């Protein structure tokens, strides 16, 4: 019977634990939930509750790489560490403890879907496939040996939430199959390429840059809806506009003019100039009201341009 130490969070991690428990060749020797600043989280978190209901031992630690925690789990004679959503980096001393390594679930096709922003990054970069990977971790993010992968065609999904649901569907079965595969002889596929790394969301990255092309703006906004709202600001007043709906403007050919300016309007919204063509804003939230936008032609959204920097310099000089 192989001995497993399980790390993670979420309802999907709970379902995975149940799946593992049903397999008679595996034994969970303990569970390590994600930490919060208040230790009460460990007693009230969903994974902690599931751990207790299944009769497993719960390990509480702020730092999974601390000497005290490493010394504690060294005595457990672990064959495999399984991670499903823990929020700390697994450092080399921890990775060396289990006999067969540390298995990680990642929502992305490695190596060209690395990082916590992999789903959005793959959509923005027009990848045809999105998917999930289980791999044995090393001391680099989303690298190591690929154990199992599954891919899906992006074209069949309409939103980010649909893709996320597809990646989660039956993930506990996918994870269990990956665990069992670790203990069998199979052809190793080691990640040797850097691939593509999409780091976690950075504050401000949801601001629309009207100096980008229509294609880039469309992909960024569309890829994040409805979970993350893209925003723009009306120039001069700096009133915030949340962009909830967009549409490509096939009727506009590429030309150069003032980026971010409303150049047309209709009952379907307003047409805003981009670096090459233009894009329709079909639904927004403005001044607390969700509606089809009706901004005047000539209204300008904030862009990065030299005049704004000059204005700031004059204000500082005064």
N, C-alpha and C positions, 0 to 999 in steps of 0.2 A: 504494500500500500504506500503510495507516494504522499509525502507530507507537504502541505501548502500553507503559506502565510499570505493572507489576502489583504490588499490595501485598496482604498477607494471611497466612493460616495455615490449617491443617487439611487433611485428605484431600480435602475437597470443593474447596478452593482448588487442589489439585494436579490434580484431574480437570478443573477449569475451564481450567487452563493447557494441558492436553493437547488439550482441545476447541478452544481458540484456535489452537494450533499447526497443527491440521488445516485451518484456514481460510486460503486463499491470499491473502486481501485484508488480512490482519492480520499485524503483525510485533511481537513482544515484544522490547523493547530492554533489558529488565532486570526483576529481581524484588526486592522489598523485603519480607523476612519480618518477623514480629513480633519485638520484642526481649525479651531477658531480661537480668538483671543481669550474667550471665556471657556474654561474647561467644562462648564455645564453643557456645552455643545455635544461633548462625547456621550453624555447620558441621554440627551434628548434627540440627537440626530437620527435620521431614518435608518442609516446603516447600523448604528449602535443598537437600535431597537430590534432590527432583524437579527443581528448577531446574538443577542440574548435569547430571542425566541427559538433560534436554531441550536442553542446550547453551546456556542463557541465562546472562547475566551476573548475578551476585548482588551486591546493594548492602547493606553492613552499616552500620547507623547506630542510635544510641540515640535520636536526636531527628530525626524527619522534617521538622521545621520549622526546623532550624538553618540558619544562613546558608551554612555549608560544604556541606551537603547540597543546599540549593536551588540554589546556584551550580553544583554538579556536574550536576544533572539538567536545568538550563536549556539546556545544550549538547546535549541529546539530541533536541531538536526533537520533543517529544511531542505527539501528537494527542489522546490520552486516557489518563488515569490510571484504572485499574480496582482497586477495593478489595473484597476478600472476607475480612473478619475481622481487619484490622489494628487494634491496640488504642490507637492515638493519635488525637487530634483533628487533623483537617486544617485548618490555619489559612489565612487569606485569601491570603497570599503564595504558598503551595503550590497552592491552588485555581486561581490565576490562570495558572499555568505552562502546562498543556496547552491546546491550541487549542479543543477541544470540551468541556473540563471534566473533572470527576472522578466516575466512576460508582461507586455503592455498592450492595452487596446487603444488604437489611435484612429479617429475619424478622418481618414485621408489615405490616399494611395502613395505609399512610400516608394522611392525617395522624392517623387515630384508632388508631394502634398504634405510637407513637414510643417510643424508649428500649430499653435492653437487657432490660427486664422486660416487654416488650410481650406475649409469649405468655401468661404468667401473668396479667397485668393484664386482658387481653381476656376470659379465661375467668372471672375473678372478677367482672367487670362484665357477665356474661351476654351477651356479643356473640355473634351467630349465626354470624359468619364470622371466620375466621383466615386469614392469607395471607402472601405475600411480595412485596416491592417492590424494583425497581431504580430508583434516582433519581440525578440529578446533584446533588452536594452543594453546599451553601453554608456560610456560617460559623455556622449554627445546627444543632443536633443533629436529624438525620432530617427535614430540610426540603429545599427546592429544587424541581427539576422532576421529576415522575414520568415515567419512561420506559416501564415495563412493570409490571403487577401480575397476580397470580393469587390467587384466593381459594378456601377450602375450608370446608365446613360443619362447625362444631365438634361437632355432635351425632353424627357418624359415628365419632368417636374416643373411646376409653375412658380414656386417660391422657395425661399431658404428654409422655411419651416417644414415643407414637404420633403426636402432633401434630408434634413436632420432626422425626421421621423423614419425615413427609409433606412438611414444608417443605424438607427437604434432598433429597428424591427428584428426580432429574433437574434439580437446581438448576444444574448446569453448562450444560445445554442452554438453560434459562431465561436464564442470565447471558449466554451467547453471543448469543442472539436480542436481548437488550437492548443489547449492544455494537453490533451491526449496525444497530439501530434508531436509535442516536445519530447515525449518519452519514447517515441518510436523512431526507427531509422528512416530518414528521408533526405532528399537532396537539399543541401543547405544553399540558400540564396542570401548571400551577404551583401548588405548595402555598401557599395564602394564609392558611389557618386555623391556629390553634395546635393544634387537634385534641386528642389525649390523649397525655400523656407519662408513661411508666412507667419511672422510673430503675432502675438496677441494684439488686440485692438488698442490703438493709441488715441487718446482723447484729442479730438479735433479732426481726425481722419474722416469723420462723417460730414464735414463741411464741404459743400460742393465748390469745386474750383472751375469756374466758367471759362478759364483759359485752357481747359482740357478739351479734347475732341468729344463730339456727341456720343461716339461709341463708348469711350471710357466713362463718361458721366452716366450714361444709361446703365452700363454694366454695374458700376459701383452702387447706384441707387437701387436698382432692381435686385441685385444679389443680396441686399441686406433687409429688404422688406419681408414681412412686417416686423421682424424682431428688432431691427435697429433703424431708426429714422434718420434720413439725411436732411441736413439743414442748410439754409442760405439766409442772407441778411440783405434787406433793402439798403442801398447805398445812401449815405447822409443820415438817415434816421436810425439805421442799424436795427430796424424792427425784424424780429425773427420769423422765418417762414419754414415750417416743417413740410417736407415734400413727401406726400403719401402716394402719389400716382404720377407716372410719366408715360410718354409714348414717343416713339421715333418719328421724326418729321421727314418722311420720304420725299415730300414735295420740294424740299430745299436742297439746292446744290451748293457745294463748297464755295465760300467767298470770305473775304477778310473785312471785318468791321469791328464795332465796339462789342466785346464779349460781355455776356451777362445782361444784355439789354432786351426788353420785351419788344418784339418786332411785329407781332400780330396777335389777335385774340379772336375767339369765337365762343360758341356755346359749350365747347369741349375743353376750354382752358386758354392758357396763354403760351405763345411761342417765344422761346428765349434763345438768343444767339449764343453759339459756342465758338470754339476756336476754328472750327471748319464749317459746320452747317448750323443746325438749330435743333431744339428739342421741346416737345410740348409738356408743360406742367398741367396735368389733368385733375389733380386733387391735392389740396394742401390744408395745413392747419395754420391759420393766421389770426392773431389777436384772440386766441382761444376758441376759434370757430373752425370746424372742418367743412370745407366747401370746394366747389370748382373755382379756381382763381379768376379774378376779373381785374387784374392790374392794368393800368393805362399803358398804351403803347409809348415807349420811351422810358418807362420805369427801368431803373438799373439795379441789378443785384451786385453786391460787393464782390470785387475781384482784386487780385494782387496787381497793382499797377504803380508806376512811378509817381503819379500825382498824389496818391495817398501817403507815400513816404515823404514827399516834399511838405505836405500839410503837417505831418507829425514833426518834422524838423523845425518848421516855423513856430509851432506851438511851444516846443522846447526852448527855442531861442527867446520867446517872450516871457 
